[in-house]
Amino acid sequence: MPLTIGSQLGSHEITALLGKGGMGEVYRARDLKLKREVAIKILPNDLCDAAARRRFQREAQMASSLNNSHILSVYDVGEVDDKQYVVMEYIDGGTLRDWARRGKRTWRPVIELMTGVADALAAAHAANILHRDIKPENILVSQSGYAKLADFGLARLEEGKDVHDASTLTAGATRPGTMMGTIPYMSPEQALGRNVDMRSDISRSVQCSTN
C-alpha cells in the first residue's frame, strides 16, 4: 500500500506523492531532524524480491558515488516495516518535460540547462558508469532552471571498465541481449539489446533537448 500524507518513515514526515512508476513511488517529505525538504523513493511491495532489492540498492550506490552538482544527491537509504527506501535531494521545479510545458523557451536557457546534463553525464562516464535511461522524466529542473540528472535504476558499469568497489556496483548485471531502457528514448543499439557505451547516453540527451 502507498504511504499516506502525514505518515512517518523513520524521521521523515510524508507531505505529498510526487509520482509513481514501475520501479517505485516517490514522495515529498520533511526531514524532521534536519528541517529540510527531501524526496523519498520507495520500492513497491510487489518488487521486493532479492533481485529488485539489489537493483534498488545499486541505484543508490551509483548515484551517491558520483560527486557532481548536476546529479541528484542521495542522503540516506534504509528499510522500515519491510519497505526499502532512498532519501534524495528535493527539486522544486519538476521534470524537464514539466519545464518545457510551462512556456516556450529561447535557445539560451535550453543550452544552459542541457550543458548541466552534459556535465552530469561527463562525471558519470568518467567513473565508467552508463546511465542507460536518459529521458525528460529523469532530468529534474529547479525553479531557477538548474538541471539535475536522476534515477540510476538502470545504470551499469561500462563493459571492460572498473571502479572502486566494482563487485558491489555490478551485482546483478544485465545479461547480453536484454533490452533495458525506455523505448522512445533508446539508442538503436540499446533497442537491439547490444552492448552500449557513453555515446548512447549522449545521443539520448541530445534527443531530450530537441523534444
Summary of the structure (lengths in Angstrom):
residues: 211
radius of gyration: 16.9
end to end distance: 34.8
largest distance: 47.8
contacts: 618
relative contact order: 0.13
helix: 34%
strand: 25%
